[in-house]
């Protein structure tokens, strides 16, 4: 849908198996899947298979705004990578590259047209930074 792709990445101090589990398990997703401390992810489901659905509720803690982020998986290589298509037709790929007790997590997604690419990159990077912080602390 979009010719412009945005990539965010982080090196997490966790082995690849832990990084994969914390990124894909709804029990963990609800603990890190938000871009700012005044937001939350109260629920998430994840059917991690081709054709399976991912869904996460993201909302402001004060209840002023919220939305459901949903996607359908196009490819799943357990422990390595997955791709999905979001509800608006944009695609994303998440890669896990293990280096012993560290894992590089690289997320590449199609930019949308309502917000600047800088704003999108910042939001997705903030979520990935929350993932890193949560994973390393637990």
PyMOL commands that set and color helices and strands:
alter all, ss='L'
color gray80, all
select helices_A, chain A and resi 16-24+26-32+117-137
alter helices_A, ss='H'
color red, helices_A
select strands_A, chain A and resi 5-12+39-46+53-60+66-77+81-86+91-99+102-110
alter strands_A, ss='S'
color yellow, strands_A
deselect
rebuild
show_as cartoon
